[in-house]
Amino acid sequence: MKYEEMNPREIDDVLKTRPLAYLVWGAHEWHGVHNPVGLDTLKAYHMTLDLCRATGGVVLPPVYCGFQTMKPWMGFHHTLEFSKELVTQYVFEHLENLYDEGFKAIVIVMGHYGARHVEAVNAGVARFTERHRYPKVLAIRDFDPAGWVNVKGGDHGGKNETSLMMHYREDLVDLSRLPPGELVHGRDGISPNAKESSTEHGAMLARVFVEQAAPKIRELLETALKEWPTEKADGRGF
Ligand SMILES: [Zn+2]
């Protein structure tokens, strides 16, 4: 399931049976004094591994490459900021490679989701889909599937993200580091409800993510397999 740990024969088996690839996109970014800086990526990676267990396919190593992070926006350090063009091109080249390797459905799961970062990722998808009708590509933020059933997810180091981090890696979260009293977004650099975080809430968000996303992803792959052209249009690509 983890692409980087698979040998060629194992990858060929997946390409024959479930040619589905997941690409997790995150960042290194300040998420409060209580959280690891890789939270966006770690959280989305674990969520996607759970999803892949339900759908089959492979999960690529997560990409830490964020645009519009807390550093230029609000001056928080412990953050790595990359350019919009790099994010777009890096997404595009990943898709080109996965297409070339024979995947027929590709799902990008964004763990970092500032609006302009999402635009950068979507521009990379558009650059790819302008050239190729196939494979099927879907880009989602990790809280989108829960939103399909009105479960609100997604914040910045607040109750939702911190709870997911606690669910997957409790050892990396220390709520006792948070300052006493009310939290303030501009000072603490997080959503102010972080103290309400719990492993139970994280487990719920993780469960709803897989419950909602898995049927859609299976459908995406089935559609791709059904519609996949039998002849290449131009000798190079579909
Ligand atoms: Zn985040």
Residues whose N, C-alpha, C, O or C-beta is under 5 A from the ligand:
A	BS01	ZN	D40 G111 D155 H156 G157 E161
